[in-house]
C-alpha cells in the first residue's frame, strides 16, 4: 500500500492491516468454493474431545487452490500451505517520500534498480530529529552536576552522549534524549509484551535506544540492532580480601610456626647430643699444653655445656666458630647439622623475597565454578537485564545451577541498579554479576572491588532500533567509521580512565618499608639490650671486698658505682684500660686510678701477659713497653716464681732470644735484663721437658 512518511500511523500497522485483509479474503474465497460442492455447517466441538470438524480437510485443500490479487500482491499457496510466487518491493525513505530501489521475488530473488546512497551524501537522516530513549547508567549516560540549570540534551553527559554527538556529526541528524519511563533495559513478559527501552522501541515511542544495551537473540527477534560499538562479557565483581598487612615480624612468614618450633627442638637435641658424644669419646679430651709432657696430667674437653650450645648456633648462622671437632663422632654430628642448616637456610632465603615483596590477596572464590559450588557467598544480577536473561536461558549445567540459586533465594539477590549491586558487594558477603566494562569502570573508582576469574561469555553493546528501521545500515556504516578513526576508543579512555586506584597489571618492584623488615631491627635492639644487661651482671657479680693474700699491697676498696664511673671515665678519656682483675669475686686493682706516689711504690707488683701476678721481684713500671715486661716475665720464670706458668707452646717469648748482650732491642735494655734473658735462654734450651 502507498504510505506517506509524514503520516502518524506507522508503516508496519498499515502492512499488518493489508496482510490481515488478504488473509480473510483468501479464507472467504476458499469457503465459497467449498460451499458450492457441499453443504457447510457449523458443529460444536470440544478441545477435550478427539472429534474434528468434518469439513476441515476439504477447506484446507480449497485454501491451497486459492489464487487472487490482494492488497499485498499476488496470493498463491504451494502444497505445504506456504505463500509462493510473490514479490516484495524494496523502498527507500527520503524527503520526497518512499521510492522503490529494488525488488525481491520468491522465485527470482533480489534485483536492485539503483545503488544505495553513500553515507556522506545520504539524505535519509539529513536534518531529521530522532527520539532517543536511554537509561541513567555510569559512565554511559549521566546527569551533569548542574543539570537543574540546563535544558534538553545539555543535561546529560557520558560515553553514549558523546557517541551520539559523533554520529550526529557524521549522519547530519538531530536528536532529543528522553529517559525510559520504567528505568529498565527491557525484558519480555509472560504475555509477550516487553518493558523498558525495548518496549518503547516496539511501540514506536522512540527511534533509537542508545545505552549499554546488550545484543541478545531474544531482543533481536523484536527489534533491530546496529553493529556492536563495544565488546564485553559477563564478569564477577567481589570485594577485595587482602591478607593481613605485613607486620614487624613478617620475616618469619616463610616458615610456619610448626617449622620454627621443630627447628628449635632440633637445635636443642643436636646441642645435647653433641655434649654427650664429646664427653663419651676419648678423642675430645686433650692436654692444652703438650710441651709440658710428664709434668702436667691436665686434660680438658672443649665441648663444655656452653660451647655445645654455641657451636650449633655458629653453624646455623653460616659463620662457624673457633671450636673444631676432633673425634669422628663429633664430626659426624657436626656434618649432619651443617647439612640440615644448608637446606633450611636455602629454603628460607628462597621464600623470603616473595613473602616480603608480594602482598598476596586472599580470595575465597577464584572462578565461577567456585562461586557455584558454595552457598556462603550470595550472588545475583540486575533485575530485567541481559545478564539475568543469560542465566535464565542458559543450558550449561553450572549456569543453570546458579540460576536456580538466584531465582529461589529469599530475600531476593537481584538488584534494581548497578549502584545498588556495588553497595551490596561492599557492605555484605555478596558477589555481583555484571558486564566487564561496568566492572572495570567501578573498580577504577573503588579500590575495595576486584574481578574474580575471567569472562563468562562474549557479547556486545549495540544501538537499538525498531524492527525494519530504515536507519540501520546508515548507523552500521557510521559506527564502523568511528571505530576505524579510533574515536570510540578515545571516548572509552576518556570516561573509563582517571580513577584513583592503580592499575592491577602494574607489578613493578617496590622498595621494602619498615613494615616489612622492621622486626629484624627489633631483634637487633633486644639483643644489644640483653648483651648490656649480661655485661652489667658479669661486672658486678664478683665480690669486691676480698683481698689478694699473696700480694703485699694495699687493696683499694671501691663500690660498684665508683668502679663503673672510673671505667666509663677511662673509656671517654681514652686511657689505658690495664687492670688487675681476679675472677669469681676477687679485688680489682687499677694502677691508673691510684696517685702517682702509690703507683711508684707498688711498681713491684708486675702484671704479666698471662694475667697472673707476681710480687717477688722488682719489676719495671707498668708504663714500660710490652717487650720489657715480657723480658721481666722470662726472668721471673727462670728464678722459679711459683705464681707463673707460661706454656711456650704459643712461642710468645721466642723473640726474647734477640735480647742477648750486644743484640738488644732498638729502644735499649739494661744489663740486668740481658743477663735475665740469657738465663731464660739457658732454661728453655735445657734438656728437661718444658
C-alpha positions in Angstrom: 0.0 0.0 0.0 1.0 3.6 -0.5 2.3 5.3 2.6 3.2 8.9 3.2 6.2 9.3 5.6 4.5 12.2 7.2 1.6 10.0 8.3 1.3 9.5 12.0 0.3 5.8 11.6 3.4 3.6 11.4 4.1 1.7 8.3 4.1 -1.7 10.0 0.5 -1.1 11.1 -0.6 -0.5 7.6 1.2 -3.6 6.4 -0.3 -5.7 9.1 -3.8 -4.5 8.2 -3.2 -5.3 4.5 -2.0 -8.8 5.3 -5.0 -9.4 7.5 -7.3 -8.2 4.8 -5.8 -10.5 2.2 -5.9 -13.5 4.6 -9.6 -13.0 5.3 -10.2 -12.6 1.6 -8.4 -15.9 0.9 -10.4 -17.8 3.5 -13.7 -16.4 2.2 -12.8 -17.5 -1.3 -12.0 -21.0 -0.1 -15.2 -21.3 1.9 -17.2 -20.2 -1.1 -15.7 -22.9 -3.3 -16.3 -25.4 -0.5 -19.9 -24.4 -0.2 -20.5 -25.0 -3.9 -19.5 -28.6 -3.6 -21.1 -29.5 -0.2 -23.3 -28.0 2.4 -21.1 -26.5 5.1 -22.5 -26.3 8.5 -21.2 -25.3 12.0 -20.6 -28.1 14.5 -20.0 -27.6 18.3 -16.6 -29.0 19.2 -14.7 -29.5 22.4 -11.0 -29.2 23.0 -11.1 -32.3 25.2 -12.8 -34.4 22.5 -11.0 -36.2 19.6 -13.8 -35.3 17.2 -12.9 -33.0 14.4 -14.8 -30.8 12.0 -15.7 -32.9 9.1 -15.1 -30.1 6.5 -11.7 -29.1 7.9 -9.6 -31.2 5.5 -11.7 -30.1 2.5 -11.3 -26.4 3.5 -7.5 -26.8 3.7 -7.4 -28.3 0.2 -9.5 -25.4 -1.2 -7.2 -22.9 0.5 -4.2 -24.4 -1.3 -6.0 -23.8 -4.6 -6.9 -20.1 -4.0 -5.4 -17.6 -6.4 -6.2 -13.9 -6.3 -4.8 -10.4 -6.4 -4.8 -8.7 -3.0 -3.5 -5.6 -1.3 -0.1 -7.3 -0.8 0.1 -8.5 -4.4 -0.5 -11.9 -6.0 -1.8 -14.5 -3.5 -1.0 -18.2 -4.2 -0.1 -21.2 -2.0 2.0 -24.3 -2.5 1.2 -27.8 -1.5 2.6 -27.2 2.0 0.3 -24.2 2.5 3.1 -21.6 2.2 2.6 -18.5 0.1 4.5 -18.7 -3.2 5.1 -16.7 -6.4 5.0 -13.3 -4.7 7.3 -10.3 -4.8 8.4 -7.7 -2.3 9.3 -4.2 -3.3 12.3 -2.6 -1.6 11.6 1.0 -0.7 13.8 3.9 0.5 12.5 6.7 2.6 13.6 10.1 1.6 12.5 13.7 1.7 10.3 13.1 -1.3 8.6 10.0 0.3 9.1 6.3 -0.4 11.0 5.4 -3.5 11.3 1.9 -4.9 15.0 1.0 -5.3 14.7 -2.8 -5.9 12.5 -5.9 -5.8 12.8 -9.4 -4.2 10.8 -12.3 -5.8 10.3 -15.6 -4.1 11.4 -17.4 -7.2 13.8 -15.0 -9.0 15.5 -13.5 -5.9 16.8 -9.9 -5.5 17.1 -7.3 -8.2 18.2 -3.7 -7.4 17.1 -0.8 -9.5 19.6 1.7 -8.0 22.5 1.7 -5.6 22.3 2.8 -2.0 23.5 6.3 -1.5 26.9 6.9 0.2 26.9 7.7 3.9 28.4 11.1 3.3 25.7 12.1 0.8 22.7 10.4 2.4 19.6 12.4 2.7 17.6 9.8 4.8 18.6 11.3 8.1 19.5 14.8 6.9 18.0 17.3 9.3 15.8 14.6 10.8 15.0 14.8 14.6 15.2 11.4 16.2 13.8 10.5 19.6 16.4 8.7 21.7 15.4 6.6 24.7 18.1 5.8 27.3 18.7 5.0 30.9 21.0 6.6 33.5 24.0 4.3 33.9 27.6 5.3 34.7 29.5 6.1 32.6 27.2 5.7 29.6 24.6 8.3 30.4 24.8 10.6 33.5 23.3 13.8 34.7 25.6 16.8 34.8 26.2 18.2 38.3 24.3 21.4 37.4 21.6 19.7 35.3 18.8 21.6 37.1 20.1 24.8 35.4 20.1 23.2 31.9 17.5 22.0 29.4 17.3 19.4 26.7 20.3 17.3 25.8 22.7 19.5 27.6 21.6 18.0 30.9 23.3 14.7 30.1 26.9 13.6 29.7 28.7 10.3 29.3 30.1 7.9 26.8 26.8 7.3 24.9 26.1 11.1 24.9 29.5 11.8 23.2 29.0 8.9 20.8 25.6 10.4 19.8 27.3 13.7 19.1 29.9 11.9 16.9 27.1 10.0 15.0 25.1 13.2 14.5 28.1 14.9 13.0 28.6 12.1 10.5 24.9 11.5 9.6 23.7 15.1 9.9 20.7 14.4 12.1 19.3 16.0 15.2 18.1 14.1 18.3 16.2 14.5 21.6 17.2 12.4 24.6 14.4 11.0 26.8 14.9 8.7 29.9 13.0 5.5 29.8 9.9 5.6 31.9 10.2 2.3 34.0 14.0 2.6 34.3 14.9 -0.9 32.9 16.6 -2.1 29.8 13.8 -4.4 28.7 12.6 -8.0 29.4 9.7 -10.0 27.9 6.7 -10.7 30.0 4.5 -13.8 30.1 2.0 -12.3 27.6 4.7 -11.4 25.1 4.9 -7.7 26.0 8.3 -6.0 26.6 9.3 -3.5 29.2 12.0 -0.8 29.3 13.7 0.6 26.3 12.9 -2.4 24.2 9.2 -1.9 24.8 9.4 1.7 23.8 11.1 0.8 20.5 8.4 -1.8 19.8 5.7 0.7 20.4 7.5 3.3 18.3 7.7 5.7 21.1 11.4 6.1 20.3 13.5 5.9 17.2 16.7 4.8 18.8 17.8 3.2 22.1 21.4 4.4 22.9 22.7 3.0 26.1 24.6 0.0 27.4 22.0 -2.2 25.7 23.3 -5.8 25.1 22.6 -7.5 21.8 20.7 -10.8 22.5 18.9 -13.2 20.3 15.6 -12.7 22.2 15.8 -8.9 21.7 16.9 -9.3 18.1 13.6 -11.0 17.4 11.5 -7.9 18.2 13.9 -5.0 17.5 16.9 -4.4 15.3 20.4 -3.7 16.5 23.3 -1.8 14.9 26.8 -3.3 14.8 28.3 -3.5 18.3 30.1 -0.4 19.3 31.7 -2.2 22.4 32.6 -5.8 23.1 32.4 -7.2 26.6 31.3 -10.2 28.6 29.8 -11.1 32.0 32.2 -10.9 34.9 32.1 -11.4 38.7 32.6 -8.4 41.0 33.6 -9.1 44.6 35.2 -7.1 47.3 38.9 -7.2 47.9 40.1 -9.6 50.6 43.6 -8.7 51.4 45.7 -10.7 53.7 47.0 -9.2 57.0 49.2 -6.3 56.5 52.9 -7.2 56.8 54.0 -6.8 60.4 57.4 -6.1 62.0 58.0 -9.9 62.2 56.9 -10.7 58.7 60.4 -12.1 58.0 59.2 -15.2 60.0 56.4 -15.9 57.4 58.5 -18.1 55.1 58.2 -20.9 57.7 55.1 -21.9 59.6 55.1 -21.8 63.4 55.4 -25.5 63.4 58.6 -25.5 61.4 60.1 -22.9 63.7 59.2 -25.0 66.7 60.8 -28.1 65.2 63.9 -26.1 64.3 64.2 -25.0 67.9 63.8 -28.6 69.1 66.3 -29.8 66.6 68.8 -27.2 67.9 68.4 -28.3 71.5 68.6 -32.0 70.5 71.8 -31.5 68.5 73.4 -29.5 71.3 72.6 -32.1 73.9 73.8 -35.0 71.6 77.0 -33.1 70.8 77.7 -32.5 74.5 77.0 -36.2 75.3 79.1 -37.6 72.4 82.0 -35.2 73.2 82.0 -36.5 76.8 82.0 -40.1 75.8 84.6 -40.2 73.1 88.2 -40.1 74.4 89.5 -38.2 71.4 87.9 -35.0 72.6 90.0 -35.0 75.8 93.4 -33.5 75.2 96.3 -31.7 77.0 96.2 -28.0 76.5 100.0 -27.7 77.0 101.5 -30.6 75.0 105.0 -29.2 75.7 104.7 -30.0 79.4 104.7 -33.7 79.0 105.5 -35.5 82.1 104.9 -32.5 84.4 101.1 -31.9 83.8 98.4 -34.5 83.7 95.7 -31.9 82.9 93.1 -32.9 80.2 90.4 -30.6 79.0 87.3 -31.0 76.8 86.4 -28.1 74.6 82.8 -29.1 74.4 81.5 -27.7 77.7 77.8 -27.2 78.1 78.1 -23.6 76.9 80.3 -24.4 74.0 78.0 -27.3 73.0 75.1 -24.8 72.7 77.2 -22.2 71.0 78.7 -24.4 68.3 75.3 -25.2 66.5 74.5 -21.5 66.6 77.6 -20.7 64.7 76.9 -23.3 62.1 73.3 -22.3 61.7 74.2 -18.6 61.2 76.8 -19.7 58.5 79.6 -18.1 60.5 81.3 -21.0 62.2 83.3 -20.8 65.4 86.7 -21.4 66.8 85.6 -24.8 68.2 86.7 -27.6 65.8 85.6 -31.2 66.3 88.4 -33.7 66.8 86.7 -37.0 67.1 84.9 -38.8 64.3 81.7 -39.0 66.3 81.6 -35.2 66.9 82.4 -34.6 63.3 79.5 -36.8 62.2 77.1 -34.8 64.4 78.6 -31.5 63.1 78.3 -32.7 59.4 74.7 -33.7 59.8 73.8 -30.4 61.5 75.5 -28.4 58.7 73.6 -30.3 56.0 70.4 -29.6 57.9 71.2 -25.9 58.2 72.1 -25.7 54.5 68.7 -26.9 53.4 66.9 -24.8 55.9 68.7 -21.6 55.1 68.4 -22.2 51.4 64.6 -22.7 51.7 64.2 -19.7 53.9 66.1 -17.5 51.5 64.2 -18.7 48.5 60.8 -17.8 50.1 61.8 -14.7 51.9 61.7 -12.4 48.9 58.2 -13.5 47.9 56.8 -13.1 51.4 58.4 -9.6 51.9 57.6 -8.1 48.5 54.3 -9.7 47.5 51.1 -8.9 49.4 49.0 -11.8 48.4 45.3 -11.5 48.1 43.2 -14.0 49.9 40.0 -14.6 47.9 37.6 -17.4 49.0 36.5 -17.8 45.3 38.7 -17.8 42.2 36.3 -18.8 39.4 32.6 -19.1 38.5 32.8 -22.8 39.4 33.9 -21.9 43.0 31.0 -19.5 43.2 28.5 -22.0 42.0 29.8 -24.8 44.4 29.2 -22.8 47.6 26.3 -21.1 49.3 28.0 -18.9 51.9 28.5 -16.1 49.4 25.3 -14.8 47.8 25.4 -13.7 44.2 22.9 -12.0 41.8 22.4 -9.8 38.8 20.4 -6.7 37.8 16.7 -7.5 37.5 15.5 -7.2 34.0 18.9 -7.1 32.4 20.7 -9.2 29.8 22.8 -10.9 32.4 19.7 -12.2 34.1 18.4 -13.4 30.8 21.7 -15.1 30.1 21.5 -17.3 33.2 17.7 -17.8 32.7 18.1 -19.2 29.2 21.5 -21.0 29.6 21.7 -24.7 29.1 25.1 -25.0 30.7 24.9 -27.0 33.9 26.9 -24.6 36.1 24.9 -21.6 35.0 21.6 -23.5 35.4 22.6 -24.3 39.0 23.5 -20.6 39.6 20.1 -19.5 38.1 18.2 -21.9 40.4 20.1 -20.5 43.4 19.4 -16.9 42.4 15.8 -17.5 41.4 14.9 -19.3 44.7 17.0 -17.2 47.1 15.0 -15.2 49.6 15.4 -12.3 50.2 16.0 -11.6 46.5 19.5 -11.4 45.2 18.5 -9.3 42.2 19.1 -5.6 42.4 17.5 -2.7 40.6 20.6 -0.8 39.6 24.4 -1.3 39.4 24.9 1.2 42.2 22.7 -0.9 44.5 24.7 -4.1 43.5 28.0 -2.4 44.2 26.8 -1.2 47.6 25.7 -4.7 48.4 29.1 -6.1 47.4 30.9 -3.6 49.7 28.7 -3.9 52.7 27.9 -7.6 52.7 29.1 -11.0 51.6 27.8 -10.7 48.1 29.1 -11.2 44.5 27.6 -9.2 41.7 27.4 -10.5 38.1 27.6 -7.7 35.6 29.2 -6.7 32.3 33.0 -6.5 32.3 33.0 -2.8 31.1 31.0 -1.8 34.1 33.2 -3.9 36.3 36.3 -2.1 35.0 34.7 1.3 35.4 33.7 0.8 39.1 37.0 -1.0 40.0 38.9 2.1 38.9 37.0 4.2 41.3 36.6 1.9 44.3 39.8 0.1 45.4 37.8 -2.3 47.6 36.4 -4.1 44.5 38.0 -6.7 42.3 37.2 -9.0 39.4 37.0 -12.8 40.0 38.0 -15.0 37.2 37.6 -14.3 33.5 34.6 -13.6 31.3 31.6 -15.9 31.3 30.6 -15.1 27.7 31.3 -12.7 24.9 28.7 -10.2 23.6 28.4 -6.6 22.5 26.5 -3.3 23.1 24.5 -2.0 20.1 22.1 0.8 19.2 18.6 -0.5 19.3 16.1 0.4 16.6 12.5 -0.6 15.8 12.2 -3.7 13.6 12.6 -2.8 10.0 14.2 0.5 10.7 15.4 2.3 7.6 18.3 3.8 9.6 20.0 0.6 10.4 22.5 0.4 7.5 23.5 4.1 7.9 24.2 3.6 11.6 26.2 0.5 10.9 28.4 2.4 8.5 28.7 5.3 10.9 29.8 3.1 13.8 32.4 1.3 11.6 33.7 4.7 10.5 34.1 5.8 14.2 35.9 2.6 15.0 38.3 3.0 12.2 39.1 6.5 13.3 39.6 5.3 16.9 37.0 7.8 18.0 35.2 5.2 20.1 38.5 4.1 21.8 39.3 7.7 22.6 35.8 8.1 24.2 36.3 4.9 26.2 39.6 6.1 27.6 38.0 9.5 28.4 35.3 8.0 30.6 37.0 4.9 32.0 40.4 6.2 32.9 41.2 8.7 35.6 40.3 6.5 38.6 42.1 6.8 41.9 43.1 3.1 42.0 46.3 1.9 40.4 46.1 -0.5 37.5 46.1 -4.1 38.5 48.7 -5.0 35.9 51.3 -2.7 37.4 53.6 -5.2 39.1 56.7 -3.1 39.2 59.0 -3.8 42.1 58.7 -1.6 45.1 61.1 -0.9 47.9 60.6 -2.7 51.2 59.4 -0.5 54.1 59.8 -0.7 57.8 56.5 -2.6 57.9 58.3 -5.5 56.1 61.6 -5.8 57.8 61.2 -3.7 60.9 61.2 -6.8 63.1 64.8 -7.5 62.5 65.7 -4.1 63.9 63.6 -5.0 67.0 65.6 -8.2 67.3 68.9 -6.3 67.0 67.9 -3.8 69.7 66.7 -6.5 72.0 70.0 -8.4 71.5 72.0 -5.3 72.3 70.0 -4.7 75.5 70.4 -8.3 76.6 74.2 -8.1 76.0 74.5 -4.9 78.0 72.4 -6.4 80.8 74.6 -9.5 80.9 77.7 -7.4 80.9 76.5 -5.5 83.9 75.7 -8.7 85.7 79.2 -10.1 84.8 80.7 -6.8 86.0 79.0 -6.7 89.4 79.0 -10.5 90.1 82.5 -10.8 91.6 82.7 -9.8 95.3 84.6 -6.5 95.8 85.6 -7.0 99.4 88.2 -9.8 99.1 91.9 -9.1 99.1 94.9 -10.7 97.4 96.7 -12.5 100.2 99.7 -13.3 98.0 100.5 -9.7 97.4 101.8 -7.3 100.0 99.7 -4.5 98.5 97.2 -2.1 99.9 93.9 -3.2 98.5 91.7 -0.5 97.2 88.0 -0.9 98.2 85.6 0.6 95.6 81.9 0.4 95.3 80.2 -0.8 92.2 79.1 2.7 91.2 82.6 4.1 91.6 84.1 1.2 89.7 81.6 1.7 86.8 82.2 5.5 86.9 86.0 5.1 86.7 85.6 2.6 83.9 83.4 5.0 82.0 85.9 7.8 82.6 88.7 5.8 81.2 86.7 4.9 78.1 85.8 8.5 77.4 89.3 9.9 78.0 90.9 7.0 76.0 93.1 6.0 78.9 94.9 2.7 79.2 92.4 0.1 80.5 95.2 -2.1 82.0 93.8 -3.6 85.1 94.4 -6.5 87.5 91.2 -8.5 88.0 90.7 -11.8 89.6 87.6 -13.8 88.6 85.0 -15.0 90.9 84.9 -12.3 93.5 88.5 -11.0 93.7 89.6 -7.5 94.4 90.4 -5.2 91.4 93.5 -3.1 91.3 93.6 -0.3 88.7 97.1 1.3 88.6 95.9 4.3 86.6 93.3 5.1 89.2 96.0 5.5 92.0 98.1 8.5 92.8 101.5 8.8 91.2 103.3 8.1 94.5 101.3 4.9 95.2 101.9 3.7 91.7 105.7 4.1 92.1 105.6 2.4 95.5 103.6 -0.6 94.0 105.8 -0.9 90.9 107.0 -4.3 92.4 103.6 -5.7 91.5 104.1 -6.8 87.9 101.2 -7.5 85.6 102.2 -10.4 83.4 101.0 -11.2 79.9 99.1 -14.2 81.0 97.0 -12.3 83.5 98.9 -13.6 86.6 100.5 -11.6 89.4 103.9 -12.0 91.0 105.3 -9.5 93.5 108.6 -11.4 94.4 110.9 -9.2 92.4 111.3 -5.7 91.5 109.8 -5.2 88.1 109.5 -2.5 85.5 107.0 0.3 85.7 103.7 -0.5 84.1 104.2 2.2 81.6 107.2 0.3 80.1 106.8 -1.2 76.7 105.5 -4.7 76.3 108.8 -6.2 75.3 110.4 -5.1 78.6 107.5 -6.7 80.5 107.9 -9.9 78.6 111.6 -10.0 79.4 110.8 -9.4 83.1 108.4 -12.4 83.0 111.1 -14.5 81.5 113.4 -13.6 84.3 110.7 -14.5 86.9 110.3 -17.9 85.3 114.0 -18.5 85.5 114.0 -17.6 89.2 111.2 -20.2 89.8 108.3 -17.9 90.7 105.6 -20.2 91.8 102.8 -17.9 90.7 103.7 -18.0 87.0 103.2 -20.8 84.5 103.9 -19.9 80.9 103.4 -22.5 78.2 106.0 -22.0 75.4 103.6 -23.7 73.0 102.5 -20.3 71.8 106.1 -19.3 71.3 105.3 -15.8 72.5 108.8 -15.4 74.0 110.9 -16.7 71.2 111.7 -13.1 70.3 113.5 -12.7 73.6 116.4 -14.6 72.2 117.4 -11.4 70.4 117.9 -9.7 73.8 121.4 -11.1 74.4 124.3 -8.7 75.2 125.1 -6.8 72.1 121.8 -7.6 70.3 119.2 -5.7 72.4 116.1 -4.1 71.0 116.3 -0.7 69.4 114.9 1.1 72.5 117.6 -0.4 74.6 117.7 -2.8 77.6 119.6 -2.8 80.9 122.4 -5.3 81.6 120.1 -6.9 84.2 117.6 -7.5 81.5 120.2 -9.1 79.3 121.5 -11.4 82.0 118.0 -12.5 82.8 117.3 -13.1 79.1 120.5 -15.2 78.9 119.3 -17.2 81.9 115.9 -17.6 80.3 117.6 -18.9 77.1 119.5 -21.4 79.1 116.4 -22.6 80.8 114.4 -23.0 77.6 117.3 -24.8 75.9 117.8 -27.3 78.7 117.2 -31.0 78.1 114.4 -31.2 80.6 110.8 -31.2 79.3 109.4 -27.7 79.1 
